Amino acid sequence: MWRVIVRISFFHDYGSRLRNHLATMFAAMGLQNTHTGTWESAAIGLAQAATQMTNVLQAAANPQAVPGVDPKAALNHLWVS
């Protein structure tokens, strides 16, 4: 069994639009906000963990795909465990 743990931040994320978009996506994937800056899954199988991480990386790779996000928005850091 695996757990997906993500901590992510962005430059130029005014109004937290990008963060809020990802928060909705993370919640839909079953990741829980720990209120310490990380999102964590319960124990899941390898295939589901791989799918979740693929979704996280795709969202981080193209922040301007989110409506209303600053054109300068960019990934600051992404910690994955």
Residue, then its C-alpha position, 0 to 999 in steps of 0.5 A: m500500500w502507498r500514501v500520496i503526500v503533497r506540499i506545493s506552493f506557487f509564485h504569483d498566485y494572487g487570491s490563491r486561485l491556483r491553490n484553491h483550484l488544486a485544493t478542489m482537485f486534491a479533495a476529489m482525489g481523496l487527499q485530505n488537507t492536514h492544515t500543516g501545508t500538506w495533502e495526504s491520501a489514505a493507504i492506496g494501491l500503487a496504480q491509484a497513487a500513480t494516477q494521483m501523482t500524474n494528476v498533480l504533476q499535470a496541474a502543476a505543469n500548466p497553471q495558466a490553464v486555470p481561469g483567472v490565474d495570473p499569467k506569471a503564476a509558476l511553481n515555487h516548490l513541490w514536495v512529494s512523498 
